[in-house]
């Protein structure tokens, strides 16, 4: 149904961008004094119907997130916590393969600041954001807050002072505030995953044999059945409290958002990768991660004293003794919870420990159920090894994150998929009994359950293979790098079938979508157009522009349009969100907007606004070689026939 609606939208949706500046968000700033030195800065935006402003926490590879820059704050004022925002919406974007986080109708950002320098009377803040409908607009607004008069107003970029001491306070996608519904759903998911992880921990050699032993102890040592049940419940609750205490300590030590900040840091992603590899090797049997034996001995002595305190120490003894199996699972869980921030580590430990404690309590209440438990054996080590392979696969997600942030292209989609195919393929061979590991028991046959699991893993492995040839692999969307972050746009072993495959590229050109020869520098494209005497298709676009990708994927790919773009025009694509900095000597202040032009994207955005009085993307203009428009510019036009007619009208004007 979603795909049908999506196709209908592409066929029927249509919007023209008029040659004027579009301003779909009206901003109002305010300041409130909270104490002698603390002030709350507020940024309230009224969004026109149908438009969306994107959150600070929009994931990587999606639309551009909102970003705040607090000017001249060094030794003048401190930011207290992170910039918070009002309730958001979440929706999966099939073009980018990520969940978009955005605001509709209205948005409110707030930031608490603490004044350090009493002489500092004004605070200047820069807000950059992207707002989209059928088109996308990247905007920057500037505000000034007066700490003395408690007045706030919007200012021009030229009014910003002390530019050299600017300090960014950019929040990441995962730093979602716990007040929002989106964050609540994330916490529910963390709890659910942690609960399943707790059950997985139960099926390991360190924990599973403890169930009948512990339950038998309570039922035999207690004078009555009710007493045994009570002690088992205390034991289970103690397990939960121990692990929740662990999550609480981690949250208190690092703070509600610090873990999340670490999880989006390049070097900590690398560290998480190393940790998960170590955990995986431990599960695979290379070594065991164990806490000091002295800890277990001391705890055992306390447990022998009996009473409620003794039961609590028995629970602590279980946590210590089983650490070689539960430690890697807990570590992985905490790493994953770190990507959510806030109280996620506490919620994660609550879910994990609840699943771990539940069987002890249930079997104490119903001892007869013990007879239904399978006997301990080699299958427990099989579970442990499977968890090791899963840990190893997850580890490479963190390595991929680091590479994506740095844009190194060392760990692109094909490499990631090849590694996952190798990992899950090896796991399938292991489950089929073709590979044995150090702690496996000798066996001449495999169980039906193990065979079934092996078949499931084999099917998943085969499913991954077409991804090397460009298959979208929506089942694992979000795990591998996006398709645009690829070693080859045609997949492993693929090749271009387009007409430009054998053409030597002109100076400054590259192969754009569908192998169309494209320029990303206006002057070089103009020079080439003059040399071949062809009209120019000027394409104002963006890396994070959803409808730009829709036009390229669904309109430009049509044979009629593709033929025109390949043979009758010179394509110049100018990316207004290109963050690469211009050389110092090329940076300037815009005469039109007063904005400091620092990056390549700033330059092309200013070029669009200054020359064409428009600021939306996609925005298409057909020019002659004297840079004069040949017809009326157009924007997002999903109707192929209409877009073809628009192209032909401009080309015909050029020929006449």
N, C-alpha and C positions, 0 to 999 in steps of 0.2 A: 504493500500500500504506500509506504514511504517513497519507494522508487517511482511509482505511478504519479504521485503528487509532485515529485521533483521534476519529472518529464513534462507534466502539464504546466508547471511554473515556467519552464524554459520555453515552451511553445507559445504561451499566452501572455506572459509578463512582458511589458514594454514600457520603457521610460526614456524620454528625451532630456538631455541636459542643456538648458538654455545658456547662451553665452553671457553669463553673469555670475557673480560671486554667490555661492550658496552658503547660507549660515543656518543650519537646522538646529543649532543648540544655542539657547540664550542663557548666559551665566550671570549669577548674582553671588557676590562674596560678602561674608560677614565675619565679625570677630567678637568673641565673648570672653570677658575676664573671669577666670576660675579661682584665682588666688592672687596674692601679691605679685607673684612672678610667673604664673601660668596663664596661658591664653589658648582658647580653642578657635582655630581658623576653619571656616566652613566655605565650601564651594558648591553651590546649588545650580544644577543645570536643568532647564526645561527643554525637553527633546520633542521635536515635531513628530507627529504621528507617522509611524512606519519606519522611522530611523532608529538606529541602534548605536549607542556609544559603548565601546569595549572596555572591560574591566582592567584594572592593574594586573590582574591575575590570569589573563588570557594565556593559554598554553603556548609553548614554542611552536613555530611553524604555522600559527594561526594569524588572525588580524593583529595589528599593532596594539599593544596594551597602553592604557593611560599611564603617564609618567610625570612625576613632580620633581622640580628642581627648586630647592630653597636657597636663595642667594645670600651670600655674605653672612653665613651663620657661624663661621669659625670664631670662637671666643665671644660671640654675641648672644647666641641662644642655642638651645639644644632641642632636638626633636624627641618628644616623649612617646615611645612606642612607634608603631607603623601608622601610615595613613589608612584610615578605615573608610569603608564605603557602604552605601545603602544596598538593599536587597537586589540581587542579580538574577538573571535567567541563564539557563544553559541549554545549548542545542548543538547536536553533532553536525559538523560541516563536511560533506562528502568530498568537496574539492581538496581541502587541506588535510582531511583525515583526523581532525581533532575536535574536541568539544569547545565551542565558542562560549565565552562568558561575557554577558553584555547587559546593558540597561535599556529599558524602554520607557518612554514618557518623561521620566525624571531620573536624576542621579544626584546623590549628595556625597561629597568627600569631606572628611574632617581630619584635622591634624592638631594634636595638642603640642604646644611648644612651651619651653621654660626659658625665661629671659635671664641671661647671665650678666650682660653688660647694661647697667641702668641707663647709659647714654644712648643706647640703641633704641630709637623711637619708631622706626618703620621696618617692616619685613616685606621683601619682594619675593614673589613665588611665580614660577613658570609652569604652566600645565600644558602638556602635549597629549593629544588623544586622536583616535580615529573614529569617525562616525560614518555609518554605511546604510544605504537603502538599496536601490538598484546600482548606485554608484558609491564609491568610497571617497571620503575627504579626510585628509590629515590636517589638523589644526593645532595652533599653539596660541594660548592666551596668557596674559601677564596681569598679575594682581599686586596691589600694594595694601598692606594693613598697618594702620597707625595705632601703636600700643598706648598712646597717650589719650587720643580722642575716641578710640574704639571705632574708627571709621575704616571702611574698606572700599576699594574702587578698582576698576579695570584700567590698566595703563598700557602704553605702547612699549615695544621692545627697546626703543631708543631711550626710554626712561630708566631702564635697568642700570644700576650703578655697581661698581666694584665687581666687574665680570670675572676677574681672575680668581676670586675666592669662592666661586660657585661650587656648591656641593650637591651631588645627586643623592636622592633618597628613593630609589626605584624599588618598588615591591615586585616580587616574582609571582608567577602563576600559581604556585602552590601555597603562597602565604595568605590564603583565604581566611577572612576573619570568622571566628566561631559563631557570630551572631546570625549568619546568613543561612538560608535553607539549603543552599548548595553545600555549605560546610557540614550541615547536619547530615545530609545524605552521605557525604564522604565518611563521616564518623560511623554511620550505620554499616557502610561497606567495610570499614576497617574492623569493626566488631565481628561481622560475619566471616571475613577472611581469617581473623584471629581465632574465631571459634572452630573453623575447619582445621586450622593449624594445630589447635589443641588436640583435636581428634587424631590428626596425623601423628602427633607426638605420643599419643597413647599406644599406637601400633608400632612402637620401636622396642628393641630388645631391652632398653633401660627402664621402661615404664610398664609395659604390658604384664610381665611376670609379677609386678608388685601388686596388681589388683587383687588376685585371690589371696596372696600372702597377707596383705594389709587387712582386707575384709575379714578373713579368718581370725586374725589376731583380735579384732574388735569383738567379734561374736563369741569367741571362746573366753576372752578375759572379762567380759562384762557379765554381771550376775543375772541380768534380765535382757530379753530381746530389745526392750525399749531403751535400756541403757546403752546397748551396742549401737543401736540406730543413732542415738543422741551423740555418742562419741564419734561415729563416722561422719555425722553432719558437721560437728566441730572441726574434724580433720579436713573435710572438704572446704569449709569456710576459711580455715587457716591457709590452705593452699591458695585460695583466691586472694586473701589479704596480703600474702607474701609477694605474689606477682604484681598486684596492683600497687603495692608499696614500691616495688622496683620501678614501675612506670612513673609513679609520682616523683620519686627521687630524680629520675632522669629529666622530667619536665621542669622541676624546681631548679636543678643545677644549670640547665641550658636555657631556661626561659620558654615561654609559650610559643615563640616564633623562631628562636635561635636554631632549633633542629631543622626547621624548614629552610632557613637561610643557608645552613650547611649543606642540605641535600641538593640545593640548586647551584652550589659552588663547584667549579671544575675539579679542584683538587680533592674535595671530599667525595665527589662521585668516583674518582679514581680509587680513593681509599675504600669506599664501599665495595667497589669491584674486587679489590684485593681481599677484603674480609669475607665476601661471599665465596670467592674461590677457595679460601682456607676452610670455610665451613663445608663446602662441597667435598673437598678432598678428605675431610674428616669423616663425612658420611660414607664416602666410597671405600673407606678402610685404610687410608694411608697412615693415619694416626688418630688418636683420640684427644679431644679437648676436655680436660678434667680440672676441677678445682682441687686445691691441696687436700690430701687425705686427712691432715690434722683438723681441717674444718669439720669434716664428716664425723671424726672421732669425738670431738668436743660436743657436737650437736647430739650424737647418739647417747652420750652420758647424761645430757639434760633430758632426753626423751625417756630414759629409764626411770625417772623420778615419778612418773605417772601424773594423774590429774589433768586438768585443762592445759596447764603449761607444758606438760609432757607431750600432749597430743599436738600442740603447736610446734614443738621441736621435732616431732615425728614428720610433720608436713615439711618443715625446713630441711630435714634429713633427706626426704624424697627429692626436693628441689636440687640439693647438692649432689646426691648420688646419681641422679638421672641427667646431670648437666651435659655429659658427653653426647647425649641424644637431643635433649631439649635446647641446649645452648645455641647451636646453629639456627634452629627454628626461631627462637626468641630474638637472636641477633638480626635475622632477616626481617622479622616482623617489626622490630624497632626501626630498622632502616626504612622500611616502607611507610611506617607511621610518621617518620620524620618528614616525609614529603608532604604531609598534611598539616604539620605544625599544631599549635594549640595543645589540647588535651588528648590528642590522638594516641600518644604512647600509653596513657592511662587506660583509655578505651580498649586499646589493643591487648594490654595485659589482662584486662577484665574478661574479654572474650576468650583469650587463650586459657586462662586459669579456670574459667567456668567449665569449658569442655574437658579439661584435665581432671577437675574435681568431681564432676557429675557422676561418672561410673562408680567411684568409690562410695558415694552416698547411696546410689540406687542399689548396688549389689549388697550393701549392708542392710538396706531395708528388705530386700528380697534375696536372701542367700541362695535360694534354689536356682537363681539365674546363673550362678557360677558354673553349673554343669553344662550350660549352653555355650560357654566360651571355648574357642578353639585352643588346642594345646600349643604351648610355646614351641617354636621350632625355627627352621631356616627361613620360613616366610617372613619372620620379623626383620631379619637382615635384608630381605628383598625390599621391604617397605623402606628401610633406611637408605638403601642404595638408590631407590627411585627418587627419594627426597634429595639425595645428593646431586642427581642429574638435573632436577628442577632448580636447585640452588645455583648450579653452574650456568644454566640457561639464563636465569634472572640476573646473574652477575654481569653478563655482557650488555644488558640494558643500561646499566650505570656507566659502563665504558662508552657506550654509544651516546649517552647524554653529554658526557664531557666533550666528545668529539663534535657534537652538534653545536654546543655553546661556542666552541672555539672556531667552528667552521673550517676544520683542518682537512676534511674529506679523506681522512685516513681510515675511517671505519664506516664506509657507506653501506647502503642497503644490501648490496649483493654479498659483501663480506659478512654482515650480520646474519643474513639468511643461510649462508653456507655453514656458518658455525652452528646455528640452530639445527640445520639438517643433520650435521655430523653428530651433535649431542643426542638428539632424539632418535636418530638412526641407530646409534650405539646402544641407547637404552632399549630399543626394540630387540636388537640382537641379544642383549643381556636377558630380557624377559623370556625370549625363546630358548634360553639355556645355551647359546652359542659362545657366551663370554662368562667367565667366572672371576670373582674378585676375592681378596684375601680372606674375608670372614664368611664366605659362602659355604654351606654344607654340601657334601658330595650328593649328587642326585642323578638317577638314571632317567627320570621323567619330570615333566612339569605339570602343575595342576591346571585344571580348566580355567580357574580364575586368573592365573598368571598368563595363560595363553590368550585369554580374552583381553587382558590389559595390554599384552604385547601387540595384538591386532589393532587396538585403538591407537597406540603410539605409532605403529607403522602407518596407519591411515593418515594420521596427523603429519608424519614426516613426508609422505607422498604429496599431501596437500601443500606443503611448503615449497616443493621443488618448482612449480610454475612461477613462483615469485621471482625467480632468477631471470625469467623471460618477461617480466613486467606485470604479472598478475597482481591485483590489488591486495589479496589476502586479508579481507575485511575481518575474518575471524580473530586475527591477532592485531587489529588496528591499534596503533599507539605504542606497540612494542618495538617493531623495527623502525629505522629511519624512514621518513616519507619518501615517496617515489621520486620526488624532485631531487632528493639528496642521494643520487645514484651515480655509480661509476660509469654507466652507459645508459643513455635515454632509451635504448632499444632492448635492454636486457642482455644477459650473457649469451653470446653466440648470435645475437640479432644484428641486423644491419639496416641502414636506411633504404627505403624504397622510393623516396622522393626524388624529384627531378634535379635537386641541387646537390646530390651526393657526390658527384664527380667534379663539381665546379670549384675552382680556386677562389677562396674568399677574398673580397676586396679588403684594403687596409682599414682596420678598425671594425670590421664586421665579424659576426659570429652566426652560427646556426641557431635560430630561435625555435619557437614551437613549430612542430611538423617540418623541421628543416628549412624553414623560410629564412632567407638571408636577411639579417637584421643588424641595425646599428644601435648602440646605446650612447653615442656621442652625436649631438646635433650637427656640429660643424662638419664632422667627417661624413655623416650621412648626406648632408647637403652637397658637399663637394662631389660625392659619388653620383648623386642624382643629376647634377649638372653634366658630369662626364658621359652619362648614358642617356641623358635627355628623357628622363621619366619623372612623373609626378611623385610627390612624397606623401606617404601615409604616416602622419605624425601621431604616435600612440602614447598618450600620457597614462602610465600604468603604475603598478606597485607590486612588490613581492608578496605583500599580504592582502592584495585586492582580490576578493572572492569573485566578483563579477568579471574581472579581467580574465581570470582563469576559465570562467564559464564561456566567455566569448572565444577564447583560444581553443578550448576543448570541444565545444559544440557548434560553433559558427565557423571559425577559421578552418576547421578540419573538413568542412564540406568541400567536395571536389570543385565546385564552381568558385567558391571563395578562395580556395587554396591556389587555384590556377591564376587568379587575378593577383594575389599577393606574391606569388613566385615570379610572374612574368611582366606585370604591367605597372607596378609601383615599387618604390624604394621604401622599405619599412624602417622607421626610426622609433624605437621604443625607449621612452625616458621614464626611469623609475623614481618616483617622488619619495619613496621611503628607503632609498639606498643610504645606509648609515656610514658609509666610508667617508672619512674626513677629506675635505679639499686641502691641497697644499696651502700653507699660511698665506702665501702671496696671492692666492685666488679667492680667499675669503673676503666677504664684504657685507655691508649693511644694505638691505633692500630699500630702495626709495619708495616703493609702493606700500610695503607693510611695516617698514622700520625694523624688521626682524634680522638678526645676525645670521648670515648665510655661511654655515660652517661645513656642511656635508654635501655630497653629490646630490642626494635627494632634496635637500633644501634648495639647491641651485635650480633643479628642474621644476620644483613646485613654484618657486618664485618666477621662473620663466613662464609657466602656464598662467599664473595670476596676472603678471605684469603685461604680457602680450595679448592674452586671450580672455582676460577677465573671467576666468573660470578656475575652480579648484577641486573639481570632482574627477574621479577615475572609475571606469575607463572613460577617456575623452579622445575622440578621433577627429583629426583635421586633415584634409587633402590640400596640399600646397603645390604651387608651381615652383620652378627653380629660382624665381625671384621672391619666394617666401610669401606669396599672396594666396589667400584662401580661394579655392576653386568652387566650393559649395558650402552650405551651412554645416558647421561641425555637428557631430552626433555623439551620443554616449552609449550606454548599454542598450544594444539592439539584438535581442535573442532571435528575432525573426530573420531567418537566413535570406529569404527573398527580398525583404526590405533592405537589409544590409548590403546585399548585392546591388540593388538598384541605387543605393546611396554611393557605393564605390564607383559604379559605372557613370553616374552623373558627373562626378568629379573628374574622372579620367576623360570623359567626352569634352568637358570644358577645357581641359589641358590641350587636347588635340585640336580644338577649334581656335 
